[in-house]
Amino acid sequence: MCALLAAQSIPPTYGQPVTPRIVANVQLALRAGDLATAEGLAEQFQRVNGNTPEALDALGWVARGELAARQVDKAQETASAILKNAQVALAARPVDAEPYLPLALGTAYEVQAEALYAQGKRTAALQVLQQARVQWRDSSLADRLQKNINLLLLEGRPMPLLRDSEWIGNKPADPATRRGKVLLLFFWAHWCADCKADAPVIARLATEMKARGLVVIAPTRRYGFTVEEEHAPAAKENPFISKVFERYYSQIPVAGVPLDEGNFHRFGASTTPTIVLVDRHGIVRLYHPGLMNEEELREAIEPLLRASL
């Protein structure tokens, strides 16, 4: 399967750091290929500070590193420890009281599922994710868990419902005009730097391939804040989203910019950008949370354009 451990996108508080120092240090050690140092940093922080959300988030990154190093049993043990310690913390507070505990929990479930998948236990991996999705359906974890379920299930299946009853910019094209076309869904967020980085790639391919039947739709959603306001109502966030689109994405020939939180839930678009390719028959052929370079995306689109109805 494609990267089940695709990083969770975190909406930033503008002007403030979003990564605790301990997590950043663990990440640096892992990037340097030094798993032992990453483990030592996380364990020392946990001993000194206890099972704080930041400590569990750091251990989540350690579990990722262990899995990448093919230390599957060790990664499963670390993930299980995160879930156990998180339950203690949750006895006294909601899961979304701050951002780091949900991140740690999400990583623990992902690592458990990825480890099971690596052992050839796909059904068990799905069961872990689906049970957690039910348990956390009313929390920020829901979309992230749906993303990982989609990574296992969505390709080869009909595209989930895409609503466009509300939108940014021009009214979306009638869905009937998209029948028989290849669809590229580009899920983006107004705060997302990676989305802005991918915009020129999407624009070039969309412009070049439009005549051959490629249609781009760019779903987005409200997040409840703008660069000026930490808690912004829809009446203020909508114009802000529109300005961001005009500045960074208007070069993309799009068939619509649906504004609907439910689209993000159904597609599990907790990571932005999320790119989805749908063939001429309405079947999902690529589900990719995260950045894609032009070569990768072109390689994925070309066979779908060449295929006839």
Backbone torsions as a table, in degrees:
resi	resn	phi	psi	omega
1	MET	NA	157.9	176.8
2	CYS	-71.3	174.4	-165.2
3	ALA	-54.7	99.1	177.8
4	LEU	-65.4	-24.4	-177.8
5	LEU	-94.4	29.3	175.9
6	ALA	-55.1	133.7	-172.6
7	ALA	-63.6	143.3	175.4
8	GLN	-75.0	131.4	175.5
9	SER	-80.8	133.1	-179.5
10	ILE	-114.8	117.6	174.9
11	PRO	-60.9	124.5	-176.2
12	PRO	-79.7	155.5	163.5
13	THR	-85.8	116.0	-171.7
14	TYR	-54.1	130.1	175.8
15	GLY	84.7	1.0	-179.4
16	GLN	-124.1	147.4	177.0
17	PRO	-67.8	149.0	-179.4
18	VAL	-114.9	-6.4	-177.8
19	THR	-112.0	119.7	176.7
20	PRO	-59.9	151.3	-177.4
21	ARG	-57.5	-42.1	-177.8
22	ILE	-63.1	-39.0	179.0
23	VAL	-66.5	-43.0	178.6
24	ALA	-60.5	-41.3	-179.8
25	ASN	-66.5	-40.2	177.1
26	VAL	-63.8	-43.0	178.7
27	GLN	-61.4	-41.9	178.8
28	LEU	-61.1	-42.6	179.2
29	ALA	-63.5	-40.9	179.8
30	LEU	-67.0	-39.3	177.6
31	ARG	-62.5	-31.4	178.3
32	ALA	-81.2	-0.1	-179.4
33	GLY	77.1	18.6	-176.3
34	ASP	-106.6	79.4	-178.0
35	LEU	-65.0	-37.5	-178.7
36	ALA	-61.1	-43.2	178.3
37	THR	-65.6	-41.3	178.3
38	ALA	-59.3	-45.2	178.8
39	GLU	-62.6	-43.6	-178.9
40	GLY	-63.7	-41.7	179.0
41	LEU	-62.7	-46.5	-177.8
42	ALA	-66.1	-42.3	-178.4
43	GLU	-68.0	-39.5	177.9
44	GLN	-64.8	-42.9	178.8
45	PHE	-61.9	-40.2	179.6
46	GLN	-65.4	-40.4	179.4
47	ARG	-63.1	-41.2	-175.8
48	VAL	-77.3	-39.1	-170.6
49	ASN	-107.5	-9.9	-176.6
50	GLY	83.4	-169.6	-176.4
51	ASN	-86.5	61.5	176.9
52	THR	-73.5	161.4	176.0
53	PRO	-55.2	-39.3	179.3
54	GLU	-64.7	-39.7	178.6
55	ALA	-63.3	-42.9	-179.3
56	LEU	-69.7	-35.0	175.8
57	ASP	-63.7	-42.3	177.3
58	ALA	-61.7	-41.8	178.1
59	LEU	-65.2	-31.3	175.4
60	GLY	-60.7	-41.1	176.7
61	TRP	-66.8	-35.4	175.2
62	VAL	-61.4	-43.7	179.2
63	ALA	-60.5	-39.5	175.2
64	ARG	-59.2	-45.3	-179.2
65	GLY	-63.5	-40.1	178.4
66	GLU	-63.9	-40.2	179.0
67	LEU	-66.4	-42.0	178.5
68	ALA	-62.7	-30.4	178.7
69	ALA	-85.5	8.2	178.6
70	ARG	65.9	22.4	173.5
71	GLN	-91.2	70.0	-169.1
72	VAL	-63.7	-45.7	-178.7
73	ASP	-62.2	-41.5	-180.0
74	LYS	-65.7	-41.2	178.3
75	ALA	-62.2	-40.3	178.1
76	GLN	-65.1	-38.2	177.9
77	GLU	-64.4	-43.6	179.3
78	THR	-63.6	-43.5	179.2
79	ALA	-62.6	-42.4	178.8
80	SER	-62.9	-39.4	178.6
81	ALA	-64.4	-39.5	178.0
82	ILE	-61.0	-47.1	-178.4
83	LEU	-63.6	-40.6	179.4
84	LYS	-64.2	-47.8	-178.7
85	ASN	-70.0	-30.9	177.7
86	ALA	-66.4	-36.7	179.5
87	GLN	-61.9	-36.1	177.0
88	VAL	-63.5	-45.2	179.7
89	ALA	-63.6	-35.8	-175.8
90	LEU	-74.6	-11.7	176.3
91	ALA	-66.5	-21.2	-174.9
92	ALA	-118.3	4.6	-175.4
93	ARG	-162.7	153.9	175.5
94	PRO	-70.1	156.2	-176.4
95	VAL	-64.1	-33.0	-175.3
96	ASP	-100.2	25.4	177.8
97	ALA	-65.9	-27.2	174.1
98	GLU	-151.5	171.1	-169.2
99	PRO	-83.2	-19.7	-165.3
100	TYR	-84.4	-31.9	177.0
101	LEU	-65.8	-45.4	175.2
102	PRO	-60.7	-34.3	176.5
103	LEU	-63.0	-44.0	179.8
104	ALA	-64.2	-43.7	178.7
105	LEU	-61.8	-46.7	179.8
106	GLY	-59.2	-42.6	178.7
107	THR	-63.7	-41.4	-179.6
108	ALA	-61.0	-44.1	177.9
109	TYR	-64.9	-41.8	179.0
110	GLU	-61.0	-45.6	-178.5
111	VAL	-64.3	-42.6	177.5
112	GLN	-58.9	-46.1	-178.5
113	ALA	-66.6	-43.0	179.5
114	GLU	-63.3	-39.8	178.8
115	ALA	-63.9	-43.1	178.0
116	LEU	-64.0	-41.4	178.8
117	TYR	-62.5	-40.9	179.2
118	ALA	-63.5	-26.0	178.4
119	GLN	-89.8	8.5	179.9
120	GLY	80.5	16.0	-176.5
121	LYS	-106.8	65.4	-175.3
122	ARG	-63.7	-42.2	-179.4
123	THR	-62.5	-41.9	178.3
124	ALA	-65.7	-37.6	177.5
125	ALA	-61.9	-44.4	177.7
126	LEU	-62.5	-38.9	-179.3
127	GLN	-62.9	-42.1	177.1
128	VAL	-57.3	-48.7	-176.6
129	LEU	-68.9	-42.4	-177.3
130	GLN	-68.5	-39.2	177.0
131	GLN	-65.2	-41.5	177.6
132	ALA	-65.8	-36.7	178.8
133	ARG	-61.2	-39.6	176.9
134	VAL	-67.8	-44.9	-178.1
135	GLN	-61.3	-38.8	-172.7
136	TRP	-111.4	28.1	-174.2
137	ARG	-61.6	-24.8	-178.2
138	ASP	-102.9	21.8	-177.5
139	SER	-125.4	176.7	178.2
140	SER	-66.8	-14.8	179.5
141	LEU	-72.9	-20.8	-170.0
142	ALA	-58.8	-47.9	-177.9
143	ASP	-66.4	-37.8	-179.8
144	ARG	-65.0	-41.6	178.1
145	LEU	-67.7	-39.0	177.1
146	GLN	-63.1	-37.5	176.4
147	LYS	-55.5	-47.2	-176.4
148	ASN	-72.3	-31.3	171.6
149	ILE	-63.8	-44.2	179.6
150	ASN	-63.0	-35.6	177.8
151	LEU	-60.1	-30.5	179.2
152	LEU	-88.2	-28.6	-167.6
153	LEU	-117.3	-30.0	-162.3
154	LEU	-72.5	-39.9	-178.1
155	GLU	-62.6	131.1	-177.2
156	GLY	92.8	0.2	179.9
157	ARG	-116.0	161.9	177.6
158	PRO	-60.5	147.5	179.2
159	MET	-62.1	135.1	174.2
160	PRO	-60.8	163.1	179.7
161	LEU	-59.7	134.2	176.2
162	LEU	-119.2	111.5	-178.6
163	ARG	-90.7	144.4	176.5
164	ASP	-138.9	37.9	179.1
165	SER	-71.0	-18.9	173.5
166	GLU	-131.3	145.8	-174.5
167	TRP	-155.0	167.3	173.8
168	ILE	-106.3	138.0	177.8
169	GLY	76.1	-142.4	-177.9
170	ASN	-68.5	149.6	177.7
171	LYS	-59.5	134.5	179.4
172	PRO	-57.8	149.4	178.5
173	ALA	-63.0	149.8	176.6
174	ASP	-57.2	129.7	179.9
175	PRO	-53.7	-27.4	179.7
176	ALA	-61.7	-31.2	-179.4
177	THR	-74.2	-11.2	-179.5
178	ARG	-95.2	-5.9	-178.8
179	ARG	-63.6	135.4	-179.7
180	GLY	80.2	3.0	177.9
181	LYS	-98.3	163.1	170.1
182	VAL	-91.8	125.1	-177.3
183	LEU	-102.2	135.7	170.7
184	LEU	-115.8	110.8	176.3
185	LEU	-95.0	125.8	-176.4
186	PHE	-119.7	92.9	-179.9
187	PHE	-78.4	124.0	-175.4
188	TRP	-136.0	164.7	178.5
189	ALA	-131.8	147.9	-175.2
190	HIS	-64.9	-21.1	-178.5
191	TRP	-96.7	-0.7	-165.0
192	CYS	-88.6	112.6	178.3
193	ALA	-68.1	-38.8	179.8
194	ASP	-64.7	-33.9	176.6
195	CYS	-62.6	-45.6	179.0
196	LYS	-62.1	-37.3	179.6
197	ALA	-66.2	-32.8	-179.5
198	ASP	-83.5	-14.9	-175.3
199	ALA	-56.1	-45.9	179.6
200	PRO	-62.1	-34.3	177.8
201	VAL	-64.4	-49.0	179.6
202	ILE	-61.0	-42.0	-178.1
203	ALA	-61.8	-45.7	-178.7
204	ARG	-62.1	-47.7	-177.2
205	LEU	-68.0	-40.7	-179.5
206	ALA	-63.7	-41.1	179.8
207	THR	-67.2	-43.5	-178.0
208	GLU	-68.7	-37.4	-169.0
209	MET	-104.1	1.2	-177.7
210	LYS	-57.8	-44.5	-177.2
211	ALA	-66.5	-21.2	179.9
212	ARG	-90.8	-0.8	173.7
213	GLY	112.8	13.6	177.3
214	LEU	-88.6	129.0	177.8
215	VAL	-121.2	128.6	179.6
216	VAL	-104.9	131.3	172.7
217	ILE	-122.0	136.5	-172.8
218	ALA	-120.7	76.8	-179.0
219	PRO	-66.3	144.4	172.4
220	THR	-143.0	-176.2	-178.0
221	ARG	-154.1	168.1	173.4
222	ARG	-85.1	147.4	176.4
223	TYR	-118.9	-2.9	174.7
224	GLY	87.4	13.0	177.4
225	PHE	-153.2	162.4	173.2
226	THR	-132.1	179.9	178.9
227	VAL	-65.9	-24.5	-179.6
228	GLU	-94.3	-28.2	-172.6
229	GLU	-128.4	129.7	178.8
230	GLU	-71.8	-32.2	178.1
231	HIS	-127.0	93.2	-174.3
232	ALA	-107.0	131.5	174.6
233	PRO	-71.9	165.1	-178.7
234	ALA	-56.6	-36.0	-178.3
235	ALA	-61.3	-24.9	177.6
236	LYS	-100.4	-32.8	-178.5
237	GLU	-72.6	-37.3	-179.2
238	ASN	-56.9	-49.8	177.0
239	PRO	-62.2	-34.0	178.0
240	PHE	-64.6	-44.5	178.0
241	ILE	-60.5	-40.8	179.7
242	SER	-61.8	-41.2	178.8
243	LYS	-65.2	-41.1	178.2
244	VAL	-62.4	-43.2	179.8
245	PHE	-61.9	-46.1	-178.7
246	GLU	-61.5	-37.1	-176.8
247	ARG	-75.3	-41.4	-169.7
248	TYR	-109.5	-20.7	-169.6
249	TYR	-125.9	-2.1	-173.9
250	SER	-67.4	-15.8	178.4
251	GLN	-76.3	-9.7	179.2
252	ILE	-86.5	123.4	174.7
253	PRO	-74.0	102.0	-174.7
254	VAL	-109.4	152.4	176.3
255	ALA	-92.3	6.9	178.2
256	GLY	152.3	154.7	176.9
257	VAL	-125.3	79.1	179.8
258	PRO	-61.8	140.1	179.8
259	LEU	-116.3	95.2	-171.4
260	ASP	-156.7	118.9	178.8
261	GLU	-64.2	-33.9	-179.3
262	GLY	-61.5	-33.5	176.1
263	ASN	-59.0	-41.2	-179.5
264	PHE	-67.2	-35.1	177.4
265	HIS	-65.5	-49.9	-175.4
266	ARG	-66.0	-36.1	179.9
267	PHE	-90.4	-1.4	179.6
268	GLY	60.1	38.2	-174.6
269	ALA	-85.3	59.3	175.6
270	SER	-77.7	-23.0	173.6
271	THR	-98.6	131.6	174.3
272	THR	-121.5	138.0	-3.0
273	PRO	-73.5	156.3	164.1
274	THR	-117.5	130.5	-177.9
275	ILE	-114.4	128.6	-179.6
276	VAL	-126.7	129.1	175.7
277	LEU	-110.6	131.7	-177.4
278	VAL	-123.5	131.0	-175.7
279	ASP	-78.3	-178.3	-174.7
280	ARG	-66.6	-14.6	179.4
281	HIS	-100.2	6.1	178.3
282	GLY	83.9	16.9	-179.0
283	ILE	-100.5	133.1	179.2
284	VAL	-70.2	126.1	179.6
285	ARG	-113.2	-15.6	175.9
286	LEU	-148.0	131.6	173.3
287	TYR	-129.4	110.5	-170.4
288	HIS	-134.2	99.0	171.1
289	PRO	-73.2	126.2	177.1
290	GLY	111.1	176.2	-178.7
291	LEU	-62.3	147.5	168.7
292	MET	-131.5	138.0	176.2
293	ASN	-83.5	169.3	-173.2
294	GLU	-63.0	-40.5	-178.7
295	GLU	-62.9	-45.5	180.0
296	GLU	-62.1	-45.1	-175.9
297	LEU	-69.7	-41.6	177.5
298	ARG	-59.8	-43.1	-179.7
299	GLU	-62.0	-32.8	179.6
300	ALA	-78.0	-33.9	-175.8
301	ILE	-78.9	-41.3	-171.4
302	GLU	-51.6	-49.2	-178.9
303	PRO	-62.2	-31.6	-179.5
304	LEU	-71.6	-35.8	177.2
305	LEU	-69.6	-35.6	-178.2
306	ARG	-72.9	-25.2	-178.4
307	ALA	-72.2	140.2	179.1
308	SER	-96.9	166.2	177.6
309	LEU	-69.9	NA	NA
